[in-house]
């Protein structure tokens, strides 16, 4: 459900896109990400992200705002209006966040393949010995780090 304040913001005439753009630019800068990396994470071009940041875009699709909020782990309300709590309450572990981030970078075919492989891994018994097709069978998940 979209809060009334978010709907009102979509109706604003001037300055709103500049404010949202500044928040996007600040988030991207703080995280050290490129325009292309943010765009890829939410499924748009780096040029689109640049237009949002510059305030030169007339609007941002709701799906893209949702993607930005999820990617940067900020509340939609804060992203759109600058009001309320900035960070969303953490509902997933850092490991889950990393996995989701990697998953989002895959194309549709890669996502389907990854999901099929995960389903296969879950259906395998934990005592199963590693095989060339599944060298990680029976092994605990390794913590991902930025250097991995």
WODAWO-V157301 format. One record per backbone hydrogen bond with DSSP energy under -0.5 kcal/mol. NH is the residue of the N-H (numbers start at 1). CO is the residue of the C=O. E is the energy in kcal/mol with one decimal. If there is no record, write none. Layout:
((NH CO E) (NH CO E))
This chain:
((6 3 -0.8) (7 3 -1.8) (8 4 -2.5) (9 5 -1.7) (10 6 -1.6) (11 7 -0.7) (11 8 -1.0) (12 9 -1.5) (19 15 -2.0) (20 16 -2.5) (21 17 -2.7) (22 18 -2.1) (23 19 -2.0) (24 20 -2.5) (25 21 -2.8) (26 22 -2.6) (27 23 -2.5) (28 24 -2.7) (29 25 -2.7) (30 26 -2.8) (31 27 -1.9) (32 28 -0.8) (32 29 -0.8) (33 28 -1.9) (38 34 -2.1) (39 35 -2.6) (40 36 -2.9) (41 37 -2.0) (42 38 -1.3) (43 39 -1.3) (44 39 -2.9) (49 45 -1.6) (50 46 -2.3) (51 47 -2.2) (52 48 -2.2) (53 49 -2.7) (54 50 -2.3) (55 51 -0.9) (55 52 -0.8) (56 51 -1.6) (57 51 -1.1) (65 61 -2.0) (66 62 -2.7) (67 63 -2.2) (68 64 -2.6) (69 65 -2.7) (70 66 -2.4) (71 67 -2.8) (72 68 -2.6) (73 69 -0.7) (74 69 -2.3) (75 86 -2.8) (79 75 -2.5) (80 76 -2.8) (81 77 -2.7) (82 77 -0.7) (82 78 -1.9) (83 77 -0.7) (88 73 -1.4) (97 93 -2.3) (98 94 -2.4) (99 95 -2.5) (100 96 -2.6) (101 97 -2.4) (102 98 -2.3) (103 99 -2.7) (104 100 -2.4) (105 101 -0.9) (105 102 -0.6) (106 102 -0.6) (106 103 -1.2) (111 107 -2.6) (112 108 -2.2) (113 109 -2.3) (114 110 -2.8) (115 111 -2.5) (116 112 -2.4) (117 113 -2.4) (118 114 -2.7) (119 115 -2.6) (120 116 -2.2) (121 117 -2.7) (122 118 -2.6) (123 119 -1.9) (124 120 -1.2) (128 125 -2.0) (131 134 -1.6) (137 134 -1.4) (139 136 -2.1) (148 145 -2.3))
